Amino acid sequence: MTDQGENSHSERREFISTMTKQRKLLVLTVRGLSEEQIRLRPTPSALCLGGLLTHVTMVEQSWSNFIVQGSSAIGGADPTSLPHHDASFEMTDGETLVVLLERYDQAARSTNELVMALPSLDLSHPLPEAPWFKEGASWSARRVLLHIIAETAQHAGHADIIREAIDGAKTMG
């Protein structure tokens, strides 16, 4: 099945609209915070707001690359997988909120452009071998976009809790 006509463009616009909404909710959680505050870990979790921005940027870039390049873009299970994943939630000493937001915005723009340029949302690649993927599974571009939305929404919720613990402000609710 290939994407055709207005239905394809409508579906693509829906994906972009939904991703944009979730991205905005996440970005709202850091509004008005200092560089020190985006590094705080005010809950029992090891998460901080800057780390969440770093992670969702990496997730969006990696999965968008998967749509184009296949499983080599995200890698499989090896001894470096868990440390690499954990590191994706960290900020480097030199990173600032402005830099993190610029990177996230660039990743979002690139993903949006990719969504509109794909020949088909049915384009599919096998997932790499890893215990967290079903053996022999493949994901279509459509399924990857759903994953990006779910990841962003989940981490926007985490960010809302962290922000509330920092200064009482709430983004959602």
Secondary structure, 3 states (H helix, E strand, C coil): CCCCHHHHHHHHHHHHHHHHHHHHHHHHCCCCCCCCHHHCCCCCCCCCHHHHHHHHHHHHHHHHHHHHHCHHHCCCCCCCHHHHHHHCCCCCCCCCHHHHHHHHHHHHHHHHHHHHHCCCCCCEEECCCCCCCCCCCEEEHHHHHHHHHHHHHHHHHHHHHHHHHHHCCCCCC
